[in-house]
Structure formats: C-alpha cells, structure tokens
Amino acid sequence: MPEDNAKTEPLKRWSFDRKRPLVDQVYDDLRQRILAFELAPDASLSRQDLSEHYGVSQTPLRDAIGKLERDGLVEIYPQSKTVVTRIDVGLVRETQFMRTAFEVEIVGMLAADPGKSKIAPAEESVERMRWTLQRDPGFDEFNRLDKEFHRNLYAAADKLGLYEVVESRSGQLDRIRRLHLQMREESKSAEVVADHARIVSAIRTSDVENARAAMRVHLSGTLSRLDKLRERFPGCFA
C-alpha cells in the first residue's frame, strides 16, 4: 500500500491451479496486486519478467493484460511498454453512479417484498463483520466481507448479473477504497458495519424509503473524501 507516493514492490512467488484457465489466474493475480498497490500507478510491467515469473508464454500473458486494459487498470503502448494507470476520478464517479442506481433500487425492491427469507445471508454477513471487527482485520479480509454483503443483496433480488457488471468496473473504485483505509480513519470500518446494519434493518421492517436512503448514504462515504485522498496521495491520481 502506498505511503505519500505510490511505489512498486516485487511480485511474490506464484503457482497456478491446474483446474482453472491460465489466463484467468494470471489476470486475477495481476489485478489483485494492482488493487493492493504492490504494482503501483505508473509502474512499468515487463512482459518478459512477468512471463518468467508466471512461467507462461506470451499468449496467455497478452490476453491477461488485455483484460486489465479493459478494466482501465493498465495502459498498453504498442511496441513499447505497459504501464499501470493512475486512478481516473471520472471513471470512479461513473462506476459509483451505476452502483448507486443498482443498489438503491435493489434494497427498495427487497424492502417492498413481503418475503424476507432471502435477506438472511446479508444479515449473516453483518454479524460476521461485527465479529471480525473485534479482531482488527486487515483490508483484504474486511473488503472480502464487505463485498460479500453487497453480493448477497444482489443475490436476494435475483440480480447477480448486475453484480458482475459492477465488479468488472470496480477496479478504480477499489483502489480508492484501499487508499481510504490508508488514511487510518479508525471509525471507518465500524461505520461501514453500522451502515450495513441500518440497511438490512430497513429491509426487514419493509421501510422502503429508509432502505434506499441508508444505501445512498453508505455508498457516498468514500467519494466524499476524494479531495483528501488526492491531497494525501497525489501520485496515485491522474
């Protein structure tokens, strides 16, 4: 994770799972390292070094990097180099606009639905997050539980396809969220859990308007700190 300026850290040792497509594994690994700032903005990716590190030919590596380019996480300069992009605030706002539109509508649908059994997994996610907070979790674990909560809401509304759309566009936003954690605002994690609890409570009590309002407030949190993040980590932003 970056301090005042992002810096590149060496890739860790890697081994692949023979049960999964090689391209997907290389893509997933590189994507996670970009989101974790192990591969920082402006870092140049050597295809030769990556090929040796992963033990793969140029073809699956090229395909994996192509997927990262579609995510907006790298920029490819033909016959020259591949560079990790800086965070594009415009893309972040666009993704958040789409996510807010989807999730505000989803929680409204769930609150209006008289059958509440489908929200049980989301409620369980809240309890897991509460328990995890007591153990001072790192970003990766807390982020996994946060995503699990939101995915469970999409699943409850039978809209998992929309969740996949949001996830495919979330790379820039996920980097913002990690920087937000780097600010070390101690109340942030507890605030997220409290937001989740308010959302599921409003759904459980069939309070459509409060469910929608709680989701809007929840999703506005990180973007409301954009100016502070840009000031603290100027080298991470375009």
Contacts in CASP RR format, 6 or more apart in sequence:
PFRMAT RR
TARGET T0000
AUTHOR 0000-0000-0000
METHOD contacts of the structure
MODEL  1
MPEDNAKTEPLKRWSFDRKRPLVDQVYDDLRQRILAFELAPDASLSRQDL
SEHYGVSQTPLRDAIGKLERDGLVEIYPQSKTVVTRIDVGLVRETQFMRT
AFEVEIVGMLAADPGKSKIAPAEESVERMRWTLQRDPGFDEFNRLDKEFH
RNLYAAADKLGLYEVVESRSGQLDRIRRLHLQMREESKSAEVVADHARIV
SAIRTSDVENARAAMRVHLSGTLSRLDKLRERFPGCFA
1 36 0 8 1.000
1 37 0 8 1.000
1 139 0 8 1.000
1 178 0 8 1.000
1 179 0 8 1.000
1 181 0 8 1.000
1 182 0 8 1.000
2 37 0 8 1.000
2 40 0 8 1.000
2 179 0 8 1.000
2 182 0 8 1.000
2 233 0 8 1.000
2 236 0 8 1.000
4 232 0 8 1.000
4 233 0 8 1.000
5 233 0 8 1.000
5 234 0 8 1.000
5 235 0 8 1.000
6 37 0 8 1.000
6 40 0 8 1.000
6 41 0 8 1.000
6 42 0 8 1.000
6 233 0 8 1.000
6 235 0 8 1.000
6 236 0 8 1.000
7 40 0 8 1.000
8 38 0 8 1.000
8 39 0 8 1.000
8 40 0 8 1.000
8 43 0 8 1.000
9 38 0 8 1.000
9 39 0 8 1.000
9 40 0 8 1.000
11 33 0 8 1.000
11 38 0 8 1.000
11 39 0 8 1.000
11 50 0 8 1.000
11 53 0 8 1.000
12 38 0 8 1.000
14 29 0 8 1.000
14 53 0 8 1.000
14 54 0 8 1.000
16 22 0 8 1.000
16 25 0 8 1.000
16 26 0 8 1.000
16 54 0 8 1.000
17 25 0 8 1.000
22 56 0 8 1.000
22 60 0 8 1.000
23 60 0 8 1.000
23 63 0 8 1.000
23 64 0 8 1.000
23 67 0 8 1.000
24 64 0 8 1.000
26 50 0 8 1.000
26 54 0 8 1.000
26 56 0 8 1.000
26 60 0 8 1.000
26 61 0 8 1.000
26 64 0 8 1.000
27 63 0 8 1.000
27 64 0 8 1.000
27 67 0 8 1.000
27 68 0 8 1.000
29 54 0 8 1.000
30 39 0 8 1.000
30 45 0 8 1.000
30 50 0 8 1.000
30 64 0 8 1.000
30 65 0 8 1.000
30 68 0 8 1.000
31 68 0 8 1.000
31 71 0 8 1.000
31 73 0 8 1.000
31 171 0 8 1.000
33 39 0 8 1.000
34 68 0 8 1.000
34 73 0 8 1.000
34 74 0 8 1.000
34 84 0 8 1.000
34 175 0 8 1.000
35 171 0 8 1.000
35 174 0 8 1.000
35 175 0 8 1.000
35 178 0 8 1.000
36 140 0 8 1.000
36 178 0 8 1.000
37 175 0 8 1.000
37 178 0 8 1.000
37 236 0 8 1.000
39 45 0 8 1.000
39 84 0 8 1.000
40 84 0 8 1.000
40 236 0 8 1.000
41 84 0 8 1.000
41 85 0 8 1.000
41 86 0 8 1.000
41 87 0 8 1.000
41 235 0 8 1.000
41 236 0 8 1.000
41 237 0 8 1.000
42 83 0 8 1.000
42 84 0 8 1.000
42 86 0 8 1.000
42 235 0 8 1.000
43 83 0 8 1.000
43 84 0 8 1.000
44 81 0 8 1.000
44 82 0 8 1.000
44 83 0 8 1.000
45 65 0 8 1.000
45 74 0 8 1.000
45 81 0 8 1.000
45 82 0 8 1.000
45 83 0 8 1.000
45 84 0 8 1.000
47 58 0 8 1.000
47 61 0 8 1.000
47 62 0 8 1.000
47 65 0 8 1.000
47 82 0 8 1.000
50 61 0 8 1.000
51 57 0 8 1.000
51 58 0 8 1.000
51 61 0 8 1.000
54 61 0 8 1.000
65 74 0 8 1.000
65 76 0 8 1.000
65 82 0 8 1.000
66 74 0 8 1.000
66 76 0 8 1.000
68 74 0 8 1.000
69 75 0 8 1.000
69 76 0 8 1.000
71 168 0 8 1.000
71 169 0 8 1.000
71 171 0 8 1.000
72 85 0 8 1.000
72 88 0 8 1.000
72 91 0 8 1.000
72 171 0 8 1.000
72 172 0 8 1.000
73 84 0 8 1.000
73 85 0 8 1.000
73 171 0 8 1.000
73 172 0 8 1.000
74 82 0 8 1.000
74 83 0 8 1.000
74 84 0 8 1.000
74 85 0 8 1.000
75 82 0 8 1.000
75 83 0 8 1.000
75 85 0 8 1.000
76 82 0 8 1.000
77 83 0 8 1.000
85 238 0 8 1.000
86 235 0 8 1.000
86 236 0 8 1.000
86 237 0 8 1.000
86 238 0 8 1.000
87 172 0 8 1.000
87 175 0 8 1.000
87 176 0 8 1.000
87 236 0 8 1.000
87 237 0 8 1.000
87 238 0 8 1.000
88 172 0 8 1.000
88 238 0 8 1.000
89 226 0 8 1.000
89 230 0 8 1.000
89 237 0 8 1.000
89 238 0 8 1.000
91 169 0 8 1.000
91 172 0 8 1.000
92 172 0 8 1.000
92 173 0 8 1.000
92 176 0 8 1.000
92 223 0 8 1.000
92 226 0 8 1.000
93 223 0 8 1.000
94 169 0 8 1.000
95 166 0 8 1.000
95 169 0 8 1.000
95 170 0 8 1.000
95 171 0 8 1.000
95 172 0 8 1.000
95 173 0 8 1.000
96 173 0 8 1.000
96 219 0 8 1.000
96 223 0 8 1.000
98 165 0 8 1.000
98 166 0 8 1.000
98 169 0 8 1.000
99 166 0 8 1.000
99 170 0 8 1.000
99 173 0 8 1.000
99 219 0 8 1.000
100 215 0 8 1.000
100 216 0 8 1.000
100 219 0 8 1.000
100 220 0 8 1.000
102 154 0 8 1.000
102 159 0 8 1.000
102 162 0 8 1.000
102 166 0 8 1.000
103 150 0 8 1.000
103 153 0 8 1.000
103 154 0 8 1.000
103 215 0 8 1.000
103 219 0 8 1.000
104 212 0 8 1.000
104 215 0 8 1.000
104 216 0 8 1.000
104 219 0 8 1.000
106 153 0 8 1.000
106 154 0 8 1.000
106 156 0 8 1.000
106 157 0 8 1.000
106 159 0 8 1.000
106 162 0 8 1.000
107 153 0 8 1.000
107 199 0 8 1.000
107 202 0 8 1.000
107 203 0 8 1.000
107 211 0 8 1.000
107 212 0 8 1.000
107 214 0 8 1.000
107 215 0 8 1.000
108 203 0 8 1.000
108 208 0 8 1.000
108 211 0 8 1.000
108 212 0 8 1.000
109 157 0 8 1.000
110 118 0 8 1.000
110 119 0 8 1.000
110 153 0 8 1.000
110 156 0 8 1.000
110 157 0 8 1.000
110 203 0 8 1.000
110 211 0 8 1.000
111 202 0 8 1.000
111 203 0 8 1.000
111 205 0 8 1.000
111 206 0 8 1.000
111 207 0 8 1.000
111 208 0 8 1.000
111 211 0 8 1.000
111 212 0 8 1.000
112 206 0 8 1.000
112 208 0 8 1.000
114 206 0 8 1.000
116 203 0 8 1.000
116 204 0 8 1.000
118 155 0 8 1.000
118 156 0 8 1.000
118 157 0 8 1.000
119 152 0 8 1.000
119 153 0 8 1.000
119 156 0 8 1.000
119 200 0 8 1.000
119 203 0 8 1.000
119 204 0 8 1.000
121 152 0 8 1.000
121 155 0 8 1.000
121 156 0 8 1.000
122 149 0 8 1.000
122 152 0 8 1.000
122 153 0 8 1.000
122 156 0 8 1.000
122 196 0 8 1.000
122 200 0 8 1.000
122 203 0 8 1.000
123 200 0 8 1.000
123 204 0 8 1.000
125 145 0 8 1.000
125 148 0 8 1.000
125 149 0 8 1.000
125 152 0 8 1.000
125 196 0 8 1.000
126 149 0 8 1.000
126 193 0 8 1.000
126 196 0 8 1.000
126 197 0 8 1.000
126 200 0 8 1.000
128 145 0 8 1.000
128 148 0 8 1.000
129 142 0 8 1.000
129 145 0 8 1.000
129 146 0 8 1.000
129 149 0 8 1.000
129 192 0 8 1.000
129 193 0 8 1.000
129 196 0 8 1.000
130 193 0 8 1.000
132 141 0 8 1.000
132 142 0 8 1.000
132 145 0 8 1.000
133 189 0 8 1.000
133 190 0 8 1.000
133 193 0 8 1.000
137 145 0 8 1.000
137 189 0 8 1.000
139 178 0 8 1.000
139 181 0 8 1.000
142 189 0 8 1.000
142 192 0 8 1.000
143 174 0 8 1.000
143 177 0 8 1.000
143 178 0 8 1.000
146 192 0 8 1.000
147 167 0 8 1.000
149 196 0 8 1.000
150 163 0 8 1.000
151 160 0 8 1.000
151 163 0 8 1.000
153 199 0 8 1.000
154 160 0 8 1.000
154 161 0 8 1.000
154 162 0 8 1.000
154 163 0 8 1.000
155 163 0 8 1.000
173 222 0 8 1.000
175 236 0 8 1.000
176 222 0 8 1.000
176 223 0 8 1.000
176 226 0 8 1.000
176 229 0 8 1.000
177 222 0 8 1.000
179 229 0 8 1.000
179 232 0 8 1.000
179 233 0 8 1.000
179 236 0 8 1.000
180 188 0 8 1.000
180 222 0 8 1.000
180 225 0 8 1.000
180 229 0 8 1.000
181 188 0 8 1.000
182 232 0 8 1.000
182 233 0 8 1.000
183 225 0 8 1.000
183 228 0 8 1.000
183 229 0 8 1.000
183 232 0 8 1.000
192 218 0 8 1.000
195 214 0 8 1.000
195 217 0 8 1.000
195 218 0 8 1.000
196 218 0 8 1.000
198 210 0 8 1.000
198 214 0 8 1.000
198 218 0 8 1.000
199 211 0 8 1.000
199 214 0 8 1.000
199 215 0 8 1.000
199 218 0 8 1.000
202 208 0 8 1.000
202 210 0 8 1.000
202 211 0 8 1.000
202 214 0 8 1.000
203 211 0 8 1.000
229 237 0 8 1.000
230 237 0 8 1.000
END
